[in-house]
Amino acid sequence: MKKLLLVLFIILIVRVAIRANTITVSLDGSQDLTSIQLAVDCAADGDTILVHPGRYLEHVDIVDKSITVMSLYEFTGNPSDISNTIIDPNFQSNGFRVDEGADVSINGFLIENGVGWGNSHPYIYGGGISVFGSSICISNCVIQKCTSINTGGIGVYNESFAEFSSNIIRDNRALHQGGGIGASYGSTLYFDPDNLNSVYNNYGDVQDIYLFNSTSNNIA
């Protein structure tokens, strides 16, 4: 019986290992791919995308997938791996869009120069990151210098869940809703009480954090 259980356990580990892969990204061609979006397109549920330092001039769509996107900071703990791993859509779109039931973890990036500006969903929401009907965990990121019609930094909408841990969200601007973070239509925000976030110097209808028909734990 013990031998059978051991065999079944080994089979389970092998199956998990086969399902969960790490896709590496770097601009110099030394890793698997040179584009974060291409890595997302190739990823399956449970996969991790490991991004090496560089300025990535792209917008990243994550739709209906459960994946992790991280910089080397996860392994080094070196803050320079955050400041030097940059998502920069160059004022053409927002940095990340997470949509249609996705479950995403984003860890260790500088996201700047995103813009939520257009005629329809999703691009008028969340200049840095927009989240619709999905779950996201954002940790150890800096979101700055992003703009939008609705919510400059991070927009969380349509019964989404967003967790924030050890982030800096600053110098973002919006015409409406929150300059830094905005949540609407039945969404939930959770701020890690141990690994605190800094949300400051943003501009909008509400300067830093805006809630409409949504809930949050104790922000203070």
Backbone as CSV, one residue per row, in Angstrom:
resi,resn,N_x,N_y,N_z,CA_x,CA_y,CA_z,C_x,C_y,C_z
1,MET,0.828,-1.209,0.000,0.000,0.000,0.000,0.863,1.259,0.000
2,LYS,1.927,1.244,0.851,2.816,2.396,0.908,3.510,2.615,-0.432
3,LYS,3.886,1.506,-1.074,4.555,1.622,-2.370,3.608,2.215,-3.404
4,LEU,2.330,1.816,-3.371,1.340,2.349,-4.304,1.145,3.845,-4.086
5,LEU,1.063,4.263,-2.818,0.899,5.678,-2.509,2.097,6.489,-2.982
6,LEU,3.308,5.919,-2.816,4.512,6.607,-3.264,4.499,6.785,-4.773
7,VAL,4.099,5.744,-5.503,4.022,5.824,-6.968,3.021,6.890,-7.395
8,LEU,1.857,6.912,-6.745,0.838,7.896,-7.088,1.329,9.319,-6.798
9,PHE,2.067,9.478,-5.697,2.599,10.789,-5.334,3.610,11.261,-6.376
10,ILE,4.485,10.362,-6.826,5.476,10.712,-7.850,4.792,11.093,-9.154
11,ILE,3.753,10.349,-9.513,3.007,10.661,-10.738,2.391,12.045,-10.638
12,LEU,1.847,12.372,-9.463,1.235,13.686,-9.270,2.265,14.794,-9.429
13,ILE,3.453,14.625,-8.827,4.519,15.626,-8.940,4.926,15.816,-10.396
14,VAL,5.076,14.725,-11.122,5.468,14.797,-12.533,4.414,15.539,-13.342
15,ARG,3.143,15.232,-13.079,2.070,15.908,-13.814,2.071,17.404,-13.546
16,VAL,2.271,17.796,-12.283,2.315,19.222,-11.947,3.497,19.889,-12.635
17,ALA,4.646,19.205,-12.629,5.835,19.767,-13.263,5.642,19.945,-14.754
18,ILE,4.942,18.995,-15.374,4.698,19.090,-16.809,3.772,20.268,-17.109
19,ARG,2.760,20.446,-16.263,1.784,21.510,-16.494,2.382,22.892,-16.242
20,ALA,3.178,23.027,-15.176,3.662,24.335,-14.770,5.074,24.559,-15.297
21,ASN,5.208,25.471,-16.244,6.491,25.786,-16.844,6.890,27.207,-16.512
22,THR,8.177,27.500,-16.636,8.686,28.861,-16.545,9.174,29.282,-17.920
23,ILE,8.632,30.395,-18.398,9.031,30.968,-19.687,9.854,32.209,-19.386
24,THR,11.075,32.253,-19.893,11.966,33.375,-19.599,11.969,34.371,-20.751
25,VAL,12.096,35.659,-20.385,12.031,36.740,-21.369,13.202,37.689,-21.144
26,SER,13.870,38.070,-22.224,14.890,39.126,-22.170,14.961,39.807,-23.528
27,LEU,15.363,41.061,-23.513,15.421,41.830,-24.761,16.608,41.454,-25.633
28,ASP,17.651,40.881,-25.022,18.868,40.607,-25.795,18.861,39.255,-26.496
29,GLY,17.760,38.506,-26.377,17.655,37.225,-27.068,18.326,36.067,-26.361
30,SER,18.793,36.285,-25.141,19.492,35.219,-24.419,18.547,34.251,-23.725
31,GLN,17.246,34.593,-23.638,16.269,33.742,-22.975,15.286,33.161,-23.992
32,ASP,14.195,32.590,-23.514,13.266,31.909,-24.410,12.659,32.858,-25.447
33,LEU,12.242,34.042,-24.980,11.529,34.982,-25.850,12.004,36.399,-25.568
34,THR,11.644,37.330,-26.469,12.023,38.730,-26.291,10.827,39.630,-26.013
35,SER,9.625,39.077,-25.910,8.408,39.852,-25.687,7.598,39.235,-24.554
36,ILE,7.156,40.080,-23.615,6.304,39.590,-22.526,4.964,39.121,-23.083
37,GLN,4.400,39.871,-24.027,3.111,39.475,-24.594,3.193,38.137,-25.293
38,LEU,4.266,37.908,-26.013,4.421,36.611,-26.679,4.524,35.494,-25.652
39,ALA,5.198,35.763,-24.541,5.279,34.761,-23.473,3.903,34.481,-22.891
40,VAL,3.096,35.524,-22.689,1.730,35.340,-22.201,0.927,34.500,-23.183
41,ASP,1.071,34.789,-24.458,0.337,34.031,-25.481,0.714,32.552,-25.457
42,CYS,1.964,32.263,-25.137,2.438,30.868,-25.116,2.135,30.160,-23.800
43,ALA,1.839,30.928,-22.759,1.699,30.350,-21.421,0.386,29.605,-21.252
44,ALA,0.433,28.567,-20.433,-0.761,27.829,-20.012,-1.026,28.133,-18.548
45,ASP,-2.214,27.781,-18.081,-2.557,28.006,-16.676,-1.502,27.391,-15.765
46,GLY,-1.087,28.149,-14.768,-0.091,27.683,-13.818,1.333,28.048,-14.182
47,ASP,1.552,28.560,-15.381,2.909,28.901,-15.814,3.393,30.199,-15.175
48,THR,4.708,30.337,-15.134,5.361,31.555,-14.663,6.150,32.174,-15.799
49,ILE,6.049,33.484,-15.928,6.844,34.230,-16.899,7.874,35.033,-16.118
50,LEU,9.138,34.741,-16.350,10.239,35.381,-15.636,10.916,36.374,-16.571
51,VAL,10.845,37.651,-16.210,11.294,38.722,-17.099,12.615,39.293,-16.596
52,HIS,13.612,39.312,-17.460,14.916,39.878,-17.131,14.896,41.390,-17.322
53,PRO,15.833,42.107,-16.702,15.813,43.571,-16.771,15.828,44.107,-18.197
54,GLY,15.204,45.273,-18.370,15.129,45.948,-19.656,13.889,46.821,-19.692
55,ARG,13.810,47.695,-20.680,12.622,48.523,-20.877,11.790,47.893,-21.994
56,TYR,10.657,47.336,-21.615,9.788,46.621,-22.546,8.710,47.583,-23.043
57,LEU,8.841,47.999,-24.282,7.928,48.974,-24.879,6.728,48.230,-25.442
58,GLU,5.869,47.787,-24.546,4.715,46.998,-24.977,3.571,47.081,-23.977
59,HIS,2.387,46.775,-24.478,1.183,46.599,-23.662,0.946,45.110,-23.540
60,VAL,0.559,44.650,-22.349,0.419,43.217,-22.093,-1.036,42.893,-21.771
61,ASP,-1.644,42.044,-22.584,-2.999,41.546,-22.373,-2.947,40.160,-21.752
62,ILE,-3.625,39.974,-20.618,-3.755,38.644,-20.014,-5.243,38.364,-19.876
63,VAL,-5.743,37.470,-20.706,-7.180,37.213,-20.801,-7.448,35.744,-20.513
64,ASP,-8.281,35.481,-19.490,-8.739,34.131,-19.185,-7.570,33.153,-18.972
65,LYS,-6.552,33.605,-18.233,-5.437,32.730,-17.891,-5.061,32.923,-16.429
66,SER,-4.530,31.866,-15.831,-4.034,31.915,-14.460,-2.526,31.758,-14.488
67,ILE,-1.802,32.879,-14.437,-0.353,32.847,-14.594,0.301,33.849,-13.641
68,THR,1.609,33.710,-13.504,2.432,34.639,-12.737,3.414,35.323,-13.670
69,VAL,3.541,36.645,-13.530,4.528,37.404,-14.301,5.431,38.098,-13.287
70,MET,6.722,37.812,-13.310,7.617,38.338,-12.285,8.958,38.750,-12.876
71,SER,9.629,39.648,-12.174,11.004,40.008,-12.506,11.960,39.162,-11.667
72,LEU,13.236,39.407,-11.850,14.240,38.676,-11.070,14.206,39.037,-9.588
73,TYR,13.503,40.114,-9.235,13.408,40.530,-7.843,12.894,39.404,-6.948
74,GLU,12.052,38.546,-7.480,11.511,37.413,-6.712,12.631,36.574,-6.129
75,PHE,13.772,36.499,-6.850,14.872,35.638,-6.416,16.019,36.420,-5.783
76,THR,16.249,37.655,-6.243,17.397,38.416,-5.759,17.070,39.312,-4.568
77,GLY,15.818,39.799,-4.483,15.462,40.770,-3.471,16.147,42.108,-3.666
78,ASN,16.743,42.324,-4.829,17.473,43.556,-5.117,16.517,44.584,-5.734
79,PRO,16.314,45.738,-5.092,15.377,46.733,-5.630,15.716,47.201,-7.041
80,SER,16.985,47.089,-7.447,17.343,47.501,-8.806,16.691,46.609,-9.854
81,ASP,16.320,45.394,-9.466,15.624,44.517,-10.411,14.179,44.947,-10.610
82,ILE,13.661,45.787,-9.707,12.360,46.412,-9.934,12.521,47.632,-10.835
83,SER,13.420,48.532,-10.455,13.568,49.788,-11.193,14.116,49.593,-12.600
84,ASN,14.771,48.463,-12.845,15.353,48.213,-14.164,14.560,47.226,-15.014
85,THR,13.414,46.776,-14.511,12.545,45.897,-15.305,11.250,46.660,-15.537
86,ILE,11.154,47.292,-16.690,10.187,48.361,-16.920,9.182,47.961,-17.997
87,ILE,7.909,48.107,-17.663,6.840,47.976,-18.653,6.465,49.398,-19.078
88,ASP,6.723,49.739,-20.319,6.521,51.100,-20.817,5.763,51.034,-22.146
89,PRO,4.422,51.230,-22.117,3.657,51.220,-23.361,3.784,52.508,-24.163
90,ASN,4.614,53.424,-23.682,4.970,54.620,-24.440,3.755,55.451,-24.836
91,PHE,2.820,55.594,-23.881,1.626,56.424,-24.057,0.716,55.947,-25.190
92,GLN,0.834,54.678,-25.550,-0.028,54.112,-26.592,-1.186,53.313,-26.015
93,SER,-1.039,52.818,-24.798,-2.068,51.996,-24.171,-1.724,51.856,-22.696
94,ASN,-2.567,51.120,-21.954,-2.196,50.844,-20.575,-1.120,49.758,-20.511
95,GLY,-0.504,49.607,-19.324,0.589,48.648,-19.201,0.116,47.209,-19.248
96,PHE,-0.832,46.854,-18.355,-1.407,45.514,-18.311,-2.923,45.611,-18.410
97,ARG,-3.545,44.701,-19.145,-4.991,44.490,-19.080,-5.219,43.061,-18.636
98,VAL,-5.983,42.888,-17.557,-6.300,41.565,-17.009,-7.808,41.412,-17.083
99,ASP,-8.297,40.421,-17.834,-9.709,40.418,-18.211,-10.257,39.005,-18.328
100,GLU,-11.575,38.917,-18.293,-12.337,37.698,-18.591,-11.955,36.519,-17.700
101,GLY,-11.991,36.747,-16.384,-11.774,35.646,-15.451,-10.339,35.245,-15.241
102,ALA,-9.397,36.093,-15.623,-7.985,35.785,-15.391,-7.672,35.811,-13.891
103,ASP,-6.637,35.092,-13.507,-6.141,35.062,-12.128,-4.632,35.239,-12.219
104,VAL,-4.158,36.442,-11.904,-2.799,36.836,-12.273,-2.043,37.368,-11.068
105,SER,-0.758,37.027,-10.992,0.158,37.619,-10.028,1.225,38.387,-10.793
106,ILE,1.429,39.657,-10.421,2.450,40.500,-11.041,3.391,40.955,-9.937
107,ASN,4.690,40.687,-10.105,5.634,40.900,-9.006,6.937,41.507,-9.524
108,GLY,7.252,42.727,-9.036,8.603,43.260,-9.213,8.849,44.050,-10.472
109,PHE,7.918,44.942,-10.851,8.087,45.737,-12.067,7.937,47.226,-11.784
110,LEU,8.542,48.016,-12.642,8.244,49.436,-12.747,7.346,49.605,-13.966
111,ILE,6.149,50.150,-13.751,5.186,50.348,-14.832,4.968,51.848,-14.976
112,GLU,5.274,52.400,-16.142,5.144,53.838,-16.334,4.767,54.164,-17.778
113,ASN,4.284,55.395,-17.947,3.918,55.918,-19.267,2.762,55.159,-19.901
114,GLY,1.916,54.581,-19.065,0.698,53.960,-19.572,-0.399,54.997,-19.711
115,VAL,-1.310,54.760,-20.635,-2.406,55.698,-20.839,-3.692,54.934,-21.117
116,GLY,-4.728,55.244,-20.338,-6.053,54.697,-20.613,-6.864,55.765,-21.324
117,TRP,-6.838,55.751,-22.611,-7.458,56.831,-23.376,-8.037,56.258,-24.660
118,GLY,-9.348,56.268,-24.783,-9.973,55.713,-25.976,-11.468,55.890,-25.925
119,ASN,-12.177,55.177,-26.758,-13.624,55.341,-26.867,-14.421,54.285,-26.135
120,SER,-13.788,53.206,-25.716,-14.568,52.119,-25.130,-13.694,51.275,-24.214
121,HIS,-14.346,50.353,-23.468,-13.660,49.364,-22.631,-12.664,48.600,-23.498
122,PRO,-11.460,48.277,-22.985,-11.016,48.513,-21.626,-10.061,49.697,-21.493
123,TYR,-9.777,50.365,-22.573,-8.604,51.231,-22.574,-8.812,52.586,-21.920
124,ILE,-10.047,52.958,-21.572,-10.237,54.227,-20.876,-10.143,54.056,-19.362
125,TYR,-9.811,52.871,-18.900,-9.733,52.582,-17.467,-8.332,52.104,-17.101
126,GLY,-7.732,52.739,-16.086,-6.472,52.212,-15.558,-5.302,52.414,-16.494
127,GLY,-4.617,53.541,-16.365,-3.479,53.787,-17.248,-2.337,52.818,-17.045
128,GLY,-2.108,52.401,-15.793,-1.043,51.437,-15.527,-1.505,49.999,-15.687
129,ILE,-2.581,49.647,-14.949,-3.138,48.295,-14.986,-4.649,48.407,-14.958
130,SER,-5.333,47.688,-15.837,-6.794,47.613,-15.794,-7.214,46.173,-15.574
131,VAL,-8.186,45.989,-14.661,-8.629,44.658,-14.258,-10.146,44.595,-14.394
132,PHE,-10.652,43.618,-15.157,-12.088,43.469,-15.390,-12.506,42.029,-15.135
133,GLY,-13.412,41.834,-14.179,-13.950,40.507,-13.921,-12.884,39.465,-13.660
134,SER,-11.829,39.850,-12.936,-10.677,38.971,-12.740,-10.089,39.169,-11.353
135,SER,-9.077,38.360,-11.041,-8.343,38.497,-9.776,-6.887,38.808,-10.070
136,ILE,-6.306,39.680,-9.243,-4.907,40.039,-9.450,-4.234,40.248,-8.106
137,CYS,-2.981,39.843,-8.013,-2.133,40.157,-6.870,-0.953,40.960,-7.406
138,ILE,-0.802,42.183,-6.929,0.272,43.066,-7.377,1.204,43.284,-6.200
139,SER,2.467,42.914,-6.360,3.412,43.037,-5.255,4.752,43.574,-5.750
140,ASN,5.371,44.385,-4.907,6.721,44.901,-5.161,6.831,45.630,-6.495
141,CYS,5.799,46.379,-6.844,5.793,47.122,-8.102,5.769,48.624,-7.841
142,VAL,6.272,49.372,-8.792,6.135,50.821,-8.812,5.286,51.172,-10.026
143,ILE,4.153,51.852,-9.793,3.281,52.291,-10.876,3.276,53.813,-10.843
144,GLN,3.783,54.432,-11.894,3.967,55.871,-11.875,3.800,56.482,-13.268
145,LYS,3.455,57.774,-13.274,3.404,58.569,-14.502,2.452,57.967,-15.533
146,CYS,1.343,57.419,-15.053,0.311,56.880,-15.942,-0.915,57.784,-15.880
147,THR,-1.671,57.831,-16.981,-2.853,58.691,-17.049,-4.012,57.923,-17.669
148,SER,-5.230,58.421,-17.394,-6.418,57.788,-17.961,-7.615,58.713,-17.818
149,ILE,-8.653,58.438,-18.604,-9.923,59.112,-18.373,-10.459,58.714,-17.004
150,ASN,-10.460,57.398,-16.717,-10.945,56.871,-15.439,-9.830,56.091,-14.747
151,THR,-9.320,56.617,-13.648,-8.300,55.993,-12.801,-6.940,55.942,-13.490
152,GLY,-6.027,56.730,-12.954,-4.725,56.838,-13.586,-3.835,55.633,-13.405
153,GLY,-3.712,55.123,-12.166,-2.760,54.049,-11.906,-3.309,52.667,-12.162
154,ILE,-4.221,52.208,-11.284,-4.757,50.844,-11.365,-6.277,50.909,-11.257
155,GLY,-6.986,50.427,-12.271,-8.437,50.385,-12.258,-8.937,48.967,-12.083
156,VAL,-9.856,48.778,-11.115,-10.357,47.441,-10.769,-11.876,47.477,-10.897
157,TYR,-12.444,46.673,-11.808,-13.846,46.824,-12.177,-14.547,45.473,-12.318
158,ASN,-15.884,45.546,-12.296,-16.741,44.398,-12.636,-16.480,43.171,-11.764
159,GLU,-16.673,43.361,-10.448,-16.558,42.259,-9.484,-15.186,41.604,-9.511
160,SER,-14.176,42.418,-9.643,-12.799,41.924,-9.590,-12.281,41.937,-8.160
161,PHE,-11.186,41.215,-7.941,-10.485,41.214,-6.654,-9.038,41.600,-6.903
162,ALA,-8.530,42.557,-6.119,-7.137,42.983,-6.265,-6.468,43.030,-4.901
163,GLU,-5.321,42.389,-4.800,-4.517,42.404,-3.574,-3.248,43.203,-3.839
164,PHE,-2.868,44.038,-2.881,-1.707,44.910,-3.024,-0.736,44.659,-1.883
165,SER,0.546,44.489,-2.231,1.560,44.216,-1.222,2.876,44.881,-1.620
166,SER,3.360,45.804,-0.787,4.681,46.437,-0.966,4.829,47.160,-2.297
167,ASN,3.784,47.877,-2.704,3.839,48.649,-3.945,4.002,50.138,-3.666
168,ILE,4.505,50.846,-4.665,4.527,52.307,-4.672,3.698,52.768,-5.861
169,ILE,2.645,53.550,-5.596,1.738,54.024,-6.643,1.706,55.544,-6.537
170,ARG,2.355,56.234,-7.477,2.585,57.663,-7.325,2.571,58.383,-8.676
171,ASP,2.256,59.664,-8.609,2.386,60.557,-9.764,1.563,60.093,-10.963
172,ASN,0.384,59.537,-10.695,-0.549,59.153,-11.753,-1.703,60.154,-11.794
173,ARG,-2.352,60.283,-12.959,-3.393,61.296,-13.122,-4.598,60.713,-13.854
174,ALA,-5.783,61.187,-13.462,-7.023,60.785,-14.136,-7.963,61.967,-14.223
175,LEU,-8.780,62.001,-15.273,-9.829,63.014,-15.356,-10.931,62.723,-14.352
176,HIS,-11.237,61.420,-14.166,-12.311,61.008,-13.272,-11.843,59.851,-12.408
177,GLN,-12.576,59.654,-11.301,-12.314,58.569,-10.358,-10.963,58.780,-9.667
178,GLY,-10.261,57.709,-9.336,-9.069,57.825,-8.513,-7.817,58.099,-9.314
179,GLY,-6.963,58.977,-8.789,-5.688,59.189,-9.446,-4.780,57.978,-9.341
180,GLY,-4.769,57.337,-8.153,-3.883,56.193,-7.947,-4.550,54.858,-8.205
181,ILE,-5.630,54.563,-7.435,-6.361,53.298,-7.553,-7.849,53.612,-7.593
182,GLY,-8.577,52.934,-8.464,-10.029,53.057,-8.499,-10.673,51.695,-8.570
183,ALA,-11.762,51.510,-7.800,-12.503,50.251,-7.825,-13.985,50.543,-7.946
184,SER,-14.659,49.844,-8.855,-16.087,50.078,-9.092,-16.811,48.777,-9.395
185,TYR,-18.143,48.834,-9.266,-19.045,47.765,-9.698,-18.757,46.428,-9.019
186,GLY,-18.827,46.461,-7.674,-18.766,45.227,-6.909,-17.389,44.624,-6.764
187,SER,-16.352,45.427,-6.865,-14.988,44.905,-6.736,-14.509,44.972,-5.289
188,THR,-13.425,44.266,-5.011,-12.861,44.203,-3.663,-11.362,44.475,-3.724
189,LEU,-10.911,45.373,-2.858,-9.484,45.642,-2.715,-8.998,45.105,-1.373
190,TYR,-7.806,44.503,-1.386,-7.198,44.037,-0.138,-5.770,44.570,-0.069
191,PHE,-5.481,45.336,0.979,-4.156,45.890,1.203,-3.465,45.094,2.307
192,ASP,-2.325,44.507,1.978,-1.573,43.689,2.924,-1.215,44.531,4.152
193,PRO,-1.664,44.139,5.342,-1.397,44.949,6.536,0.034,44.834,7.047
194,ASP,0.778,43.861,6.569,2.158,43.666,7.012,3.174,44.246,6.021
195,ASN,2.901,44.087,4.739,3.777,44.612,3.688,3.055,45.798,3.055
196,LEU,3.285,46.968,3.631,2.466,48.131,3.343,2.751,48.720,1.968
197,ASN,1.732,49.382,1.430,1.820,50.074,0.149,1.923,51.578,0.382
198,SER,2.567,52.268,-0.543,2.620,53.728,-0.530,1.860,54.247,-1.744
199,VAL,0.761,54.982,-1.490,-0.066,55.539,-2.554,-0.128,57.043,-2.314
200,TYR,0.529,57.827,-3.175,0.640,59.261,-2.884,0.892,60.079,-4.148
201,ASN,0.593,61.356,-4.028,0.864,62.336,-5.071,0.202,61.980,-6.398
202,ASN,-0.994,61.394,-6.320,-1.790,61.130,-7.506,-2.874,62.214,-7.630
203,TYR,-3.490,62.296,-8.810,-4.487,63.348,-9.045,-5.692,62.778,-9.775
204,GLY,-6.890,63.064,-9.263,-8.132,62.659,-9.908,-9.302,63.260,-9.165
205,ASP,-10.541,62.770,-9.432,-11.681,63.201,-8.613,-11.385,62.958,-7.142
206,VAL,-10.811,61.791,-6.868,-10.253,61.472,-5.555,-8.754,61.294,-5.762
207,GLN,-7.967,61.883,-4.889,-6.540,61.952,-5.161,-5.886,60.579,-5.312
208,ASP,-6.076,59.714,-4.348,-5.294,58.483,-4.340,-6.123,57.211,-4.535
209,ILE,-7.172,56.995,-3.735,-7.932,55.744,-3.790,-9.421,56.067,-3.867
210,TYR,-10.076,55.520,-4.892,-11.488,55.797,-5.154,-12.273,54.483,-5.095
211,LEU,-13.379,54.474,-4.348,-14.245,53.305,-4.262,-15.663,53.703,-4.629
212,PHE,-16.264,52.945,-5.551,-17.678,53.133,-5.886,-18.341,51.765,-5.922
213,ASN,-19.303,51.539,-5.033,-19.988,50.260,-4.971,-18.991,49.114,-4.850
214,SER,-17.945,49.342,-4.085,-16.879,48.356,-3.899,-16.422,48.416,-2.450
215,THR,-15.607,47.449,-2.056,-15.181,47.352,-0.661,-13.668,47.226,-0.572
216,SER,-13.164,47.547,0.627,-11.740,47.425,0.901,-11.544,47.119,2.372
217,ASN,-10.447,46.455,2.716,-10.091,46.329,4.122,-9.517,47.658,4.601
218,ASN,-9.070,47.716,5.833,-8.585,48.952,6.430,-7.332,49.441,5.706
219,ILE,-7.469,50.524,4.957,-6.355,51.045,4.169,-5.260,51.599,5.068
220,ALA,-5.652,52.240,6.169,-4.677,52.840,7.069,-3.798,51.768,7.706
